[in-house]
Amino acid sequence: MIVEAVVNCVAYDNRGQKLRDISVEEISEVLQQERTFVWLGLHEPGEGLLKQVQQEFALHDLATEDAYCAHQRSKLDAYGETLFIVLKTAQFRSGSLHFGETHLFLGKSYLISIRHGASTSYAQLRQRCEQQPDRLRLGPSYALYAIMDYIVDNYGPVVDAFEEDLKTVEHLIFENAFNRNTIERLYHLKRQLADLRLAAVPVIDICNQLVRFHPALVPPAIGPYFRDIRDHAIRINESIDTMREMLTAAMDVNISLVTVSQNESVKRLAGWAGILALPTLVASVYGMNFEFMPELTWHFGYPAVLLVTFAACVLLYRRLKRVGWL
């Protein structure tokens, strides 16, 4: 299990060149070497492995506990000369959105990445960094940038998928028949957008803190890279806010259309009730025990009453039809 949890453990020199793969037991020895840094990648490690990593890197107990338990909010905490960063990852699986976490420990000569839950491997990302030694020579802070940028870039396809889903739901809203699934779909979409916003917004503050308050770990040469991540996070956040407003408007429109449809039904029912009330009134009058009534002794009295009643109903129908009640 320990071997499976350790995805990569590599030592690099100050030129950004890969020296060799190392074991977890060798980390403390490699860290004592000058002009060398270690990049350790873990995937859902067990408690025993994390305790071993903690001893090798001299990590804080609280940060190690958070990295093991997961289910943390996105944040940046400083523990002496080590930064502990938590980022939310987002990924679509089987048509639904799933969130994971990446925990990062940044020191002067090391970077530790720990993946939990829904997240793609950073192995290809590491290979791309190794192909750019001129940038990787900036140290572990550049590796941190590469992972953060990869996480934020993966928010983009999720936002695009939401936009397509929103377009589909908008077409369903304007269908004639009311569909309960449409309003449920709108609600779930809005809830997922809220969760995605909680993942994306803290990245902005994390990037600001890295650039402004930790120059010892994030040199000025790396500053523009983190500002670029911040700009991406801001654009994603703006897209999320725009879609949330559109979803709120779509829910209001859906409710309004349902209300209008119900009002039209009520108007039709009221119109037909008015038409039926006319013969009912005449019939109720003739249902009374009158002895003296002019048309009772008239041979055509009964047909005449029916004809007048029918004519009145037709006139009332035409009037209601003209005003749009029928």
N, C-alpha and C positions, 0 to 999 in steps of 0.2 A: 504493500500500500504506500510506503514511503517513496519507493522508486517511482510509482505512478504519479504521486502528488508533485514530485519535482519535475517540472517540465524542462527547465534549462537552468544551468548554473555555470556561468562563463566569466572568466577574468579577461579584462581589456587593459591595454597600456594607455599612456597619455596621448598617443597618436591616434587613438580610436581603433587600433588593430586588435583583433581577437588573439589572445595568447593561447588559451586552451580551456577545455571543459574541466571543471573541478567538482569535487564532491562537497557535500555540506560540511563534512568534518574538516576540510582544508580551508574553509572560508576565513577563519580567524587568522591563520598563518598568512594567507594571501593579502589580507587587509593591512598587515604590518609592513608590506612592501610599499615603497614609495612609487608614485606615479602609476598606480594601478587601481582600478575599481572593479567591483563585482556586480553583476546583474543576475539576480536570482528570480526565477519564475516558478510559482507554485499554483496548483489547482486543487482547491478544497482540501487542504492539508489536515491531518489529524492533530490531536492535542500534543502527542509525543513529538512529532516533527516540528511543530511550532515552538515547543520548549527548547528543542535543540537549536533551531534558528535563532531564538531569543538569546541563547548563550553565546552563539557565534558572533552575533552582531551587537550584543549588549543592549537589547531593546527594552523599553519600559513595560512593566507588567500590565498596566491598563491597556496600552496599545495592543499588546499581544492578545489579551483577552478579547478585545473588540474584534481583532482579525480572526479569531477562532469562532466566536459566536455569530459573527455577521449580523444581518438585519440592523444595520446602522444607517443613520441619515448621512447624506453627503456633507462632508466637513473637512476642515484642515485643523489639526492639533499639533502643537510643538512640544516635544519632549526633549529638552536639552538641545543637543546638536542634531536631533533627528526630527523629521516632519512625518506625521502620519496623516495620510489623505484617503478619504473614502469617496468613491464615485459610483453612481448608479449606471448600470449598463442596460440597454433595451434591445429586445430582439423579438421578431415575429416567429411564432411557432404554431403551425396548424391553424393559421388564420387569426390567432389571438396574440396579444402583446404580453410578453413576460419580461420581468426585471431581474437583474442580477446585481452583483456588487464586485468592485475591484478595489482592494486595499493596497495602498502603496506606502512603503517606508523609504524615505529619501535621506541619505547621509552624505557626507563629503566624499566618501569613496565607495558608495554602494547604492543600489536601488533594488528593492524587493517588491514584486507584484504578486498579489494573491487573488485569484479569481474564485468567486462563488456564484452559483446559479447560472442563469442564462447569459452566456458570453461566449464569443468566439475566441479561439486561441490567438495568442500574440506571437506565435513562432514565426509567421511570415513577416510580421512587423519587425521582429528582431533581425531577420535576414536582410530586410531593406536598410535598416540602420547600419548593419555591418558592411553593406555595400557603399556606405557614405562615411568613410572614416574621418573625413574632414569636418563633419558635423559631430560624429560620435566622440571625437577627441575633446569636445566641450565638457564631457563627463556625464555622470549619472543624471544630471538635470536635463540633458537633451533626451536621454532615454525616457525620463518622466514626461517630457513634452510629447514624445512620439506616442506614448500610450494614451495620454489625455486627449490628444488630437484625434487618435483613432476612435476613442469612445464617443467624442462629440460628433465626429463625422458619421458615426453609425446612427445618431439621432435623425439625420437627414432622411434616409429611406423610410423611417417610421413616420415622420411628418408627411412625406409624400403619400404613403399608404393611407394615412388619415384623410388627406385631401381628396383622394379618389373615393374613399368611402363616403365622405361628406357629399360629393357630387351625386353619388348613387342615391343617397338618402333624400337629397333635395328633389330628385325626380319622383321619388315615392310619395313625397309630401303632397304634391299637386295632383295625385290620382284622385278620382272621384270618390272611391270607397275609403272609409276610415279603416286603418290597419293598426291594431294595438302594437304589433311588432315594430312598427316604424318609430313610435315614440320611445319604446324600450331601447331600440338601437341608437337613437339620438342620445338617450341618457347614458348608456354604456360608453358611447364614443366620447362624450363630454367628461365622463369620469376618468377614462384612460388618458385623455389630454391633460387633465389635472395632475395625474400621476407622473406623466412625462415632464410636465412643467416643474414639478418638485425635484425631478432628476436633473434638469438642465439649468435652472436658475442658479443653484449654488455654485456651479462651475465659474460663473462670472466673478463671484466674490473670492473663490479660491485662487483664480488667476491673478486678481488684484493683490491678494496677500503675498503670493509667491514673488511678484515683481517688486513690491514696495517694502516688505518687512523682512525678507530673508536673503539679503545680498550674499551672505557667506555660502549659502547652498545653491543659490540661483544667480550666477554672475550676470553682469549687465549684457553680455553678448547673447544671453538666452532670453532676455526680456522681450524683444520683439516677437519671439515665437509664442510666448504665453499670451501676449496681447492679441495675436492672431486667433488663438483659441477663444479668448474672451469675445472677440468680434463674432466668431461663428456661433458661440452660445447665445449672444444677444440676438442675432438674426433668427435663430431657432426659436428663442423665447417669443420674439415678435410674431413669428408665424403661428406659434401655439396660441398666443393671445388673440390673434385675428380669427383663427378657427373657432376658438371658444365663443367669441362674440357672434360669429356666424351661426354656431350651433344654438346659442341662446335665441337668436332671431328666428332660426328654423323651428325651434320648439314653440315660440310664440306664434309664428305663422301657422304651424300645424294646429295649435289649439284654436286660433282664430277661424281657420277653415272648418274645423269641426263644429264650432259654435255657429258659424254662418249656415252650415249644412243643417244643423238641428233647428235653427230658426226657420229655414225654408220648409222643413218638415212640419213644424208647428203652424206656419202660415197656411200650408195646404190643408192640414187637419182642421184648422179654424174656418177656412173657406168652405170646405165640404160640410162642416158642422152647421154653418150659417144657412147653406142651401137646404140641408135636411130639416133645419128648424122651421122653415116656412110651411111645408106640408104638415109637419107635426103640429104647428099652431092651429092650422085650419081643422085638422082632424080632431084635435082636442076640443075645439069649439063645438063641432058637430057631435062630439061624444057626450055633450051635456044634455040633460032632459028638458029641451025646450018644447013647448006646445005651440007657440006662435012664432013662426019663422017664415018670411015671404016665399022663399024658394021651396018650402016643403010641399006646397000644393001645386008647384009648377012642374010640368012634365019633363022639361029639360034642365031642371035645377041641378041635379046631381052631376050630369056631364058638364054643365057650365062651370060649376065650382072646380071640378077637376082640371078643366081647360085653363081657367084663370090661375089656378095654383101652379100648373106646369109652366105657363107663360111667365109667371113671376120668378120661378126657379131659373128659367133660361136667362131672363134679364139679369138676375143676380149673378149667375155663372159668368156671363159675358163681362159684367162689371168687375168681378174679382179677377178674371183672366186678364183684363186690360191693365189692372194695377199690379199684376205680377204675383198674386196670391195663389194662383192655380197654374 
